[in-house]
Amino acid sequence: MTGDDLRSAGVAVRDLFARVPDGAAPVPTLGTDVVGVAAHILAPSRGSARACEG
């Protein structure tokens, strides 16, 4: 993971919170809430970030 990866993840989380400001809003597809999704985005990856897309 590089600095560019972290910056990209930070931007993704910022954009997520801009669209859904309620961190407790459920995200049923992932079985968590918005805060959980943000934590997932920022978590160190065990593989390519592309593996998490889609």
Biopython code that builds the backbone (N, CA, C, O; Angstrom):
import numpy as np
from Bio.PDB.StructureBuilder import StructureBuilder

atoms = [
    (1, "MET", "N", (0.857, -1.163, 0.000)),
    (1, "MET", "CA", (0.000, 0.000, 0.000)),
    (1, "MET", "C", (0.904, 1.227, 0.000)),
    (1, "MET", "O", (1.847, 1.325, 0.785)),
    (2, "THR", "N", (0.601, 2.141, -0.881)),
    (2, "THR", "CA", (1.407, 3.356, -1.015)),
    (2, "THR", "C", (0.634, 4.564, -0.499)),
    (2, "THR", "O", (-0.546, 4.471, -0.162)),
    (3, "GLY", "N", (1.318, 5.682, -0.446)),
    (3, "GLY", "CA", (0.659, 6.926, -0.054)),
    (3, "GLY", "C", (-0.485, 7.274, -0.997)),
    (3, "GLY", "O", (-1.524, 7.779, -0.571)),
    (4, "ASP", "N", (-0.281, 6.997, -2.284)),
    (4, "ASP", "CA", (-1.354, 7.256, -3.258)),
    (4, "ASP", "C", (-2.574, 6.389, -2.968)),
    (4, "ASP", "O", (-3.711, 6.844, -3.102)),
    (5, "ASP", "N", (-2.335, 5.131, -2.568)),
    (5, "ASP", "CA", (-3.446, 4.245, -2.213)),
    (5, "ASP", "C", (-4.225, 4.811, -1.033)),
    (5, "ASP", "O", (-5.456, 4.819, -1.040)),
    (6, "LEU", "N", (-3.505, 5.284, -0.025)),
    (6, "LEU", "CA", (-4.162, 5.841, 1.163)),
    (6, "LEU", "C", (-4.931, 7.109, 0.839)),
    (6, "LEU", "O", (-6.035, 7.321, 1.340)),
    (7, "ARG", "N", (-4.344, 7.950, 0.001)),
    (7, "ARG", "CA", (-5.048, 9.174, -0.395)),
    (7, "ARG", "C", (-6.325, 8.830, -1.163)),
    (7, "ARG", "O", (-7.373, 9.435, -0.936)),
    (8, "SER", "N", (-6.235, 7.871, -2.058)),
    (8, "SER", "CA", (-7.410, 7.456, -2.828)),
    (8, "SER", "C", (-8.492, 6.897, -1.905)),
    (8, "SER", "O", (-9.675, 7.193, -2.077)),
    (9, "ALA", "N", (-8.083, 6.090, -0.927)),
    (9, "ALA", "CA", (-9.043, 5.536, 0.029)),
    (9, "ALA", "C", (-9.680, 6.652, 0.847)),
    (9, "ALA", "O", (-10.885, 6.627, 1.097)),
    (10, "GLY", "N", (-8.884, 7.624, 1.263)),
    (10, "GLY", "CA", (-9.413, 8.755, 2.029)),
    (10, "GLY", "C", (-10.445, 9.537, 1.239)),
    (10, "GLY", "O", (-11.475, 9.941, 1.778)),
    (11, "VAL", "N", (-10.168, 9.751, -0.040)),
    (11, "VAL", "CA", (-11.115, 10.456, -0.906)),
    (11, "VAL", "C", (-12.400, 9.640, -1.043)),
    (11, "VAL", "O", (-13.496, 10.199, -1.016)),
    (12, "ALA", "N", (-12.270, 8.325, -1.189)),
    (12, "ALA", "CA", (-13.452, 7.472, -1.308)),
    (12, "ALA", "C", (-14.318, 7.548, -0.056)),
    (12, "ALA", "O", (-15.544, 7.611, -0.148)),
    (13, "VAL", "N", (-13.686, 7.541, 1.106)),
    (13, "VAL", "CA", (-14.433, 7.635, 2.363)),
    (13, "VAL", "C", (-15.086, 9.005, 2.489)),
    (13, "VAL", "O", (-16.250, 9.105, 2.878)),
    (14, "ARG", "N", (-14.345, 10.059, 2.163)),
    (14, "ARG", "CA", (-14.919, 11.411, 2.216)),
    (14, "ARG", "C", (-16.140, 11.505, 1.311)),
    (14, "ARG", "O", (-17.164, 12.064, 1.705)),
    (15, "ASP", "N", (-16.039, 10.962, 0.097)),
    (15, "ASP", "CA", (-17.165, 10.989, -0.838)),
    (15, "ASP", "C", (-18.337, 10.168, -0.312)),
    (15, "ASP", "O", (-19.493, 10.558, -0.475)),
    (16, "LEU", "N", (-18.041, 9.039, 0.314)),
    (16, "LEU", "CA", (-19.094, 8.204, 0.900)),
    (16, "LEU", "C", (-19.853, 8.978, 1.971)),
    (16, "LEU", "O", (-21.084, 8.992, 1.974)),
    (17, "PHE", "N", (-19.125, 9.623, 2.879)),
    (17, "PHE", "CA", (-19.779, 10.384, 3.948)),
    (17, "PHE", "C", (-20.505, 11.612, 3.411)),
    (17, "PHE", "O", (-21.474, 12.064, 4.021)),
    (18, "ALA", "N", (-20.058, 12.162, 2.285)),
    (18, "ALA", "CA", (-20.759, 13.296, 1.674)),
    (18, "ALA", "C", (-22.131, 12.859, 1.149)),
    (18, "ALA", "O", (-23.094, 13.623, 1.197)),
    (19, "ARG", "N", (-22.206, 11.623, 0.648)),
    (19, "ARG", "CA", (-23.475, 11.111, 0.120)),
    (19, "ARG", "C", (-24.386, 10.569, 1.206)),
    (19, "ARG", "O", (-25.609, 10.684, 1.114)),
    (20, "VAL", "N", (-23.787, 9.976, 2.242)),
    (20, "VAL", "CA", (-24.578, 9.358, 3.312)),
    (20, "VAL", "C", (-24.002, 9.818, 4.651)),
    (20, "VAL", "O", (-23.189, 9.111, 5.247)),
    (21, "PRO", "N", (-24.411, 10.994, 5.132)),
    (21, "PRO", "CA", (-23.813, 11.544, 6.346)),
    (21, "PRO", "C", (-24.141, 10.778, 7.632)),
    (21, "PRO", "O", (-23.502, 10.996, 8.661)),
    (22, "ASP", "N", (-25.126, 9.890, 7.580)),
    (22, "ASP", "CA", (-25.484, 9.110, 8.763)),
    (22, "ASP", "C", (-24.653, 7.827, 8.785)),
    (22, "ASP", "O", (-24.947, 6.879, 8.057)),
    (23, "GLY", "N", (-23.627, 7.805, 9.615)),
    (23, "GLY", "CA", (-22.735, 6.658, 9.692)),
    (23, "GLY", "C", (-23.411, 5.375, 10.124)),
    (23, "GLY", "O", (-22.879, 4.288, 9.900)),
    (24, "ALA", "N", (-24.582, 5.487, 10.745)),
    (24, "ALA", "CA", (-25.301, 4.299, 11.208)),
    (24, "ALA", "C", (-26.249, 3.738, 10.138)),
    (24, "ALA", "O", (-26.902, 2.717, 10.356)),
    (25, "ALA", "N", (-26.320, 4.407, 8.988)),
    (25, "ALA", "CA", (-27.200, 3.914, 7.920)),
    (25, "ALA", "C", (-26.742, 2.526, 7.485)),
    (25, "ALA", "O", (-25.556, 2.312, 7.234)),
    (26, "PRO", "N", (-27.676, 1.583, 7.396)),
    (26, "PRO", "CA", (-27.298, 0.213, 7.044)),
    (26, "PRO", "C", (-26.855, 0.079, 5.584)),
    (26, "PRO", "O", (-27.346, 0.781, 4.700)),
    (27, "VAL", "N", (-25.927, -0.828, 5.363)),
    (27, "VAL", "CA", (-25.482, -1.212, 4.020)),
    (27, "VAL", "C", (-25.685, -2.724, 3.950)),
    (27, "VAL", "O", (-24.746, -3.491, 4.160)),
    (28, "PRO", "N", (-26.918, -3.150, 3.653)),
    (28, "PRO", "CA", (-27.264, -4.572, 3.724)),
    (28, "PRO", "C", (-26.388, -5.479, 2.860)),
    (28, "PRO", "O", (-26.095, -6.609, 3.251)),
    (29, "THR", "N", (-25.972, -4.999, 1.704)),
    (29, "THR", "CA", (-25.154, -5.818, 0.813)),
    (29, "THR", "C", (-23.876, -6.282, 1.492)),
    (29, "THR", "O", (-23.400, -7.389, 1.244)),
    (30, "LEU", "N", (-23.322, -5.427, 2.352)),
    (30, "LEU", "CA", (-22.077, -5.766, 3.041)),
    (30, "LEU", "C", (-22.307, -6.214, 4.478)),
    (30, "LEU", "O", (-21.357, -6.575, 5.174)),
    (31, "GLY", "N", (-23.554, -6.192, 4.927)),
    (31, "GLY", "CA", (-23.859, -6.640, 6.278)),
    (31, "GLY", "C", (-23.277, -5.752, 7.355)),
    (31, "GLY", "O", (-22.894, -6.231, 8.423)),
    (32, "THR", "N", (-23.210, -4.465, 7.083)),
    (32, "THR", "CA", (-22.654, -3.509, 8.041)),
    (32, "THR", "C", (-23.347, -2.166, 7.848)),
    (32, "THR", "O", (-24.373, -2.076, 7.174)),
    (33, "ASP", "N", (-22.777, -1.132, 8.444)),
    (33, "ASP", "CA", (-23.300, 0.219, 8.258)),
    (33, "ASP", "C", (-22.267, 1.048, 7.500)),
    (33, "ASP", "O", (-21.219, 0.534, 7.108)),
    (34, "VAL", "N", (-22.564, 2.332, 7.294)),
    (34, "VAL", "CA", (-21.676, 3.199, 6.529)),
    (34, "VAL", "C", (-20.295, 3.292, 7.189)),
    (34, "VAL", "O", (-19.279, 3.302, 6.494)),
    (35, "VAL", "N", (-20.251, 3.361, 8.518)),
    (35, "VAL", "CA", (-18.962, 3.417, 9.214)),
    (35, "VAL", "C", (-18.172, 2.133, 8.949)),
    (35, "VAL", "O", (-16.956, 2.179, 8.762)),
    (36, "GLY", "N", (-18.858, 0.993, 8.933)),
    (36, "GLY", "CA", (-18.194, -0.268, 8.634)),
    (36, "GLY", "C", (-17.623, -0.302, 7.225)),
    (36, "GLY", "O", (-16.534, -0.832, 7.002)),
    (37, "VAL", "N", (-18.357, 0.265, 6.276)),
    (37, "VAL", "CA", (-17.862, 0.350, 4.899)),
    (37, "VAL", "C", (-16.618, 1.234, 4.849)),
    (37, "VAL", "O", (-15.635, 0.894, 4.190)),
    (38, "ALA", "N", (-16.664, 2.369, 5.545)),
    (38, "ALA", "CA", (-15.506, 3.268, 5.575)),
    (38, "ALA", "C", (-14.292, 2.550, 6.165)),
    (38, "ALA", "O", (-13.182, 2.685, 5.651)),
    (39, "ALA", "N", (-14.497, 1.799, 7.228)),
    (39, "ALA", "CA", (-13.393, 1.048, 7.833)),
    (39, "ALA", "C", (-12.844, 0.022, 6.850)),
    (39, "ALA", "O", (-11.633, -0.192, 6.785)),
    (40, "HIS", "N", (-13.722, -0.606, 6.094)),
    (40, "HIS", "CA", (-13.284, -1.586, 5.104)),
    (40, "HIS", "C", (-12.449, -0.921, 4.018)),
    (40, "HIS", "O", (-11.419, -1.455, 3.606)),
    (41, "ILE", "N", (-12.892, 0.247, 3.555)),
    (41, "ILE", "CA", (-12.163, 0.968, 2.506)),
    (41, "ILE", "C", (-10.764, 1.329, 2.983)),
    (41, "ILE", "O", (-9.803, 1.252, 2.218)),
    (42, "LEU", "N", (-10.651, 1.725, 4.248)),
    (42, "LEU", "CA", (-9.365, 2.174, 4.774)),
    (42, "LEU", "C", (-8.487, 1.048, 5.321)),
    (42, "LEU", "O", (-7.319, 1.273, 5.636)),
    (43, "ALA", "N", (-9.036, -0.153, 5.435)),
    (43, "ALA", "CA", (-8.271, -1.272, 5.995)),
    (43, "ALA", "C", (-7.148, -1.673, 5.045)),
    (43, "ALA", "O", (-7.310, -1.621, 3.826)),
    (44, "PRO", "N", (-6.016, -2.070, 5.606)),
    (44, "PRO", "CA", (-4.926, -2.564, 4.746)),
    (44, "PRO", "C", (-5.422, -3.749, 3.925)),
    (44, "PRO", "O", (-6.107, -4.635, 4.436)),
    (45, "SER", "N", (-5.069, -3.747, 2.671)),
    (45, "SER", "CA", (-5.510, -4.795, 1.754)),
    (45, "SER", "C", (-4.571, -5.987, 1.800)),
    (45, "SER", "O", (-3.360, -5.833, 1.963)),
    (46, "ARG", "N", (-5.139, -7.176, 1.654)),
    (46, "ARG", "CA", (-4.328, -8.394, 1.547)),
    (46, "ARG", "C", (-4.075, -8.732, 0.085)),
    (46, "ARG", "O", (-3.391, -9.709, -0.220)),
    (47, "GLY", "N", (-4.616, -7.938, -0.807)),
    (47, "GLY", "CA", (-4.444, -8.178, -2.236)),
    (47, "GLY", "C", (-4.712, -6.898, -2.989)),
    (47, "GLY", "O", (-4.676, -5.809, -2.416)),
    (48, "SER", "N", (-4.970, -7.026, -4.224)),
    (48, "SER", "CA", (-5.228, -5.870, -5.071)),
    (48, "SER", "C", (-6.532, -5.198, -4.678)),
    (48, "SER", "O", (-7.511, -5.865, -4.346)),
    (49, "ALA", "N", (-6.537, -3.881, -4.719)),
    (49, "ALA", "CA", (-7.768, -3.136, -4.455)),
    (49, "ALA", "C", (-8.820, -3.483, -5.499)),
    (49, "ALA", "O", (-10.015, -3.403, -5.215)),
    (50, "ARG", "N", (-8.410, -3.859, -6.678)),
    (50, "ARG", "CA", (-9.344, -4.217, -7.737)),
    (50, "ARG", "C", (-10.147, -5.460, -7.347)),
    (50, "ARG", "O", (-11.272, -5.637, -7.816)),
    (51, "ALA", "N", (-9.590, -6.312, -6.503)),
    (51, "ALA", "CA", (-10.295, -7.528, -6.093)),
    (51, "ALA", "C", (-11.547, -7.185, -5.291)),
    (51, "ALA", "O", (-12.465, -8.002, -5.209)),
    (52, "CYS", "N", (-11.600, -5.994, -4.699)),
    (52, "CYS", "CA", (-12.742, -5.583, -3.881)),
    (52, "CYS", "C", (-13.793, -4.851, -4.687)),
    (52, "CYS", "O", (-14.878, -4.580, -4.173)),
    (53, "GLU", "N", (-13.500, -4.521, -5.946)),
    (53, "GLU", "CA", (-14.447, -3.760, -6.757)),
    (53, "GLU", "C", (-15.551, -4.664, -7.271)),
    (53, "GLU", "O", (-15.383, -5.875, -7.419)),
    (54, "GLY", "N", (-16.702, -4.025, -7.540)),
    (54, "GLY", "CA", (-17.786, -4.739, -8.187)),
    (54, "GLY", "C", (-18.672, -5.333, -7.230)),
    (54, "GLY", "O", (-19.649, -5.978, -7.611)),
]
sb = StructureBuilder()
sb.init_structure("model")
sb.init_model(0)
sb.init_chain("A")
sb.init_seg("    ")
for serial, (resi, resn, name, xyz) in enumerate(atoms, 1):
    if name == "N":
        sb.init_residue(resn, " ", resi, " ")
    sb.init_atom(name, np.array(xyz, "f"), 0.0, 1.0, " ", f" {name:<3s}", serial, name[0])
structure = sb.get_structure()
